[in-house]
Amino acid sequence: MKINMILILAMAMATSCSADSLKPISFTVQAVDENGLPVPDAIVSAGFYRFPGGGDSMVLAESVKVTTDTNGLCAVEGRGAVDVTWEIGKEGFYSSYPPKYGGGNAVSVNAETGKRHFRIVMRKISNPIPMYAKYMRGVHFPALNGTMSYDLEKGDWLPPYGKGTEPDFVFHLSCQLGDDIPGNVKAYDATLSLVFSNEDDGILNHIESQMEGSVFHLPREAPETGYASQWSLHKYENREGSSYSTTRKNEDMNHFFRVRTKKDKDGNIISAHYGKIRGPLWFGVASGRAGLSMRYYLNPNPNDRNMEFDPNQNLFTNLSQDEKVKDP
């Protein structure tokens, strides 16, 4: 599978510089696989940027490509006025990106030279499969208070709000609206709860940053056990003194889930569907309505815990551009 080398901004340090203030920038990269073994012949594609004429918009000053050696190492050098953007890729591996500037265990700095060194874990493309994958961005709940069920396979609410048939996620929303506060915002106090239709259905939290490393995040398989039968989030916005307060989102929160569980007469699970939510399960309230946000993946095969999605084989065929999932 051919991996597109798309440069993304990873560590821009926005300092106003003129076109003739280019400076040498260099760093080293070591690519390793999930077992810690070197990945040779991986290609680092880097772009070095400048501010033309002292303006605020960056333009590319120089681009380079460097290949890792037998030890998975390479040195990247170029000239620019601000920091460099880069990614690393190889045939048969998912693309990987550096940690954000100043963070992550992948970064070390040579005390003598000040040169940064990045250790990047590259994940192999192993067994990507078709899935039902959908990015719900602030999709309105049908009601501000009440119980609403969602069919993950059909991507729709159950009647009377939609055409879904399987109550995979059963949401209970309770929201009390308050007074208007400055900034065209209405105070509120809301709780969203998630429960399930079948015994041993459930959800499991998984902490992992989505901001760095391989584009294929999270474990390759959903866990076999550990699923909780309910989940809830309390969210509010009000004025406290001269400031505004609300529940903060944990961007490193992810989830696995199990739905449609069937058991035999002895209580053993004989069939279940597994999936993941990449990023936090979240909701918000604005303009008197509540919106749900989640990027979910549902494996269509019973008892298959494989979580490696092929973005070219989404089983949803009628998604809008905003709803399409591009990451595995």
URPE-V210971 format. One record per residue. PSI is psi in whole degrees, -180 to 180 (* if undefined). NEAR is the number of other ideal C-beta (glycine too) atoms within 10 Angstrom. Layout:
BEGIN
{{PSI	NEAR} {PSI	NEAR}}
END
This chain:
BEGIN
{{127	10} {131	6} {123	18} {132	8} {90	15} {120	9} {131	15} {153	11} {119	12} {-34	18} {39	17} {128	13} {100	9} {88	10} {134	10} {120	11} {153	19} {169	13} {-26	14} {15	8} {30	14} {142	18} {155	12} {135	9} {131	21} {153	14} {167	23} {154	18} {137	24} {123	18} {128	28} {158	17} {-173	15} {-15	12} {5	7} {8	9} {146	10} {146	15} {100	21} {161	15} {22	12} {147	26} {122	17} {120	25} {118	19} {146	24} {133	19} {133	24} {159	24} {166	21} {107	21} {128	13} {20	9} {14	11} {-178	12} {-16	7} {130	8} {146	19} {156	11} {125	12} {-36	20} {145	16} {143	15} {158	15} {131	12} {142	19} {137	11} {150	23} {-168	15} {-20	8} {8	12} {14	22} {149	15} {156	20} {134	13} {128	20} {142	15} {-175	21} {133	14} {174	23} {-19	24} {-179	23} {174	19} {151	26} {139	22} {163	27} {166	22} {141	28} {163	22} {148	20} {128	11} {-2	12} {155	20} {148	22} {149	20} {154	26} {156	19} {161	25} {159	19} {153	13} {130	13} {2	8} {166	11} {144	15} {-9	7} {-9	18} {132	18} {159	12} {130	11} {120	11} {-29	7} {-44	6} {-20	8} {5	8} {136	14} {145	20} {132	15} {131	22} {113	19} {128	24} {123	16} {133	23} {133	19} {147	17} {110	16} {-67	12} {64	9} {138	17} {161	16} {143	14} {167	26} {109	21} {129	27} {138	20} {107	20} {115	18} {95	12} {35	14} {128	18} {134	12} {143	21} {-26	16} {156	13} {-24	17} {137	12} {-173	13} {129	13} {128	19} {148	19} {134	25} {111	20} {-32	21} {-40	18} {-16	16} {42	22} {157	14} {157	20} {159	21} {146	10} {11	7} {-17	15} {-164	16} {15	11} {158	19} {-27	12} {119	16} {72	22} {-52	24} {124	26} {108	17} {136	21} {118	15} {129	20} {120	14} {127	21} {119	13} {144	13} {-156	13} {161	8} {141	10} {157	13} {149	7} {20	7} {43	8} {141	16} {129	14} {149	18} {164	20} {117	15} {150	21} {128	15} {125	22} {146	15} {126	20} {178	18} {163	23} {-22	14} {147	17} {133	12} {0	17} {159	21} {-176	21} {149	22} {129	17} {146	15} {120	18} {123	8} {131	13} {142	14} {5	17} {-4	13} {170	19} {-156	20} {148	20} {-19	17} {99	21} {167	21} {160	20} {155	14} {-25	14} {143	14} {144	23} {154	13} {-28	11} {177	8} {9	12} {133	21} {144	13} {-9	13} {159	12} {147	19} {157	10} {126	15} {126	11} {141	19} {162	16} {122	19} {175	14} {126	15} {105	7} {-122	6} {8	5} {169	6} {145	14} {139	12} {167	14} {136	14} {143	7} {136	14} {101	12} {-17	12} {1	13} {134	16} {173	23} {149	22} {156	23} {158	26} {130	25} {169	24} {37	19} {133	19} {141	13} {154	14} {-178	9} {-18	5} {2	6} {10	8} {139	9} {124	15} {-17	11} {139	11} {156	22} {138	24} {154	24} {-178	25} {156	24} {114	21} {118	22} {176	21} {147	19} {122	22} {158	20} {164	22} {167	18} {129	25} {143	14} {34	9} {13	10} {155	14} {140	24} {141	16} {136	20} {126	16} {147	19} {104	20} {155	24} {127	25} {119	23} {124	23} {-10	13} {121	12} {137	13} {8	11} {117	14} {9	18} {127	16} {19	22} {102	21} {140	24} {107	15} {-17	14} {-2	10} {52	11} {129	19} {-15	14} {129	16} {-2	5} {31	6} {149	14} {170	8} {-40	6} {-25	9} {-14	17} {141	13} {124	19} {-15	10} {149	16} {*	23}}
END
